[in-house]
Amino acid sequence: MSSGDLLRKLHWLPVQSRIEFKIACITHKVLTTGQPSYLNTLLNHCTPPHTLRSGNQYLLQHLRVSTEFAKRSFSYLAPKLWNNIPLDIRLCSTPPTFKRHLKTYLHRESKKGCHPNHGYNFANFGSICKILSLLQRAVKYQQNSYYVTHHTLSMLLHYLGKLKN
């Protein structure tokens, strides 16, 4: 059985989608509760200077960065991922509803024209274990300092890069 078949059978998201799911859930929590405050300061709502149809889309201001390292930061990734989520999902008011709709959306997106293993080399089991432990640490310590969350997300993307073919 291939890794792609196993992911579908277990109803698990591919690794990249799971990381996007976690970042989007943290972003939703920050936007709905304002907590943790250190992450709340990193997110800015997009407010156009003129009245536009996109003004009520609940979008975040996307930062422009020039280095690959900066592209791993929460302040860059969260708005990028958030703005790509459909509006009806972004408008969900409760975390369980948001998670349910987001997971369904990410499952559908991962099935669209993807390679069975979603472009990752799952023979590298060590990197997968490291990614899972970093995800656990991110959830466990998400209430702590900005550095822990920022560092953990950066490390996740680093190990995810090692999985690419």
Summary of the structure (lengths in Angstrom):
residues: 165
radius of gyration: 16.4
end to end distance: 19.2
largest distance: 54.5
contacts: 432
relative contact order: 0.17
helix: 63%
strand: 2%
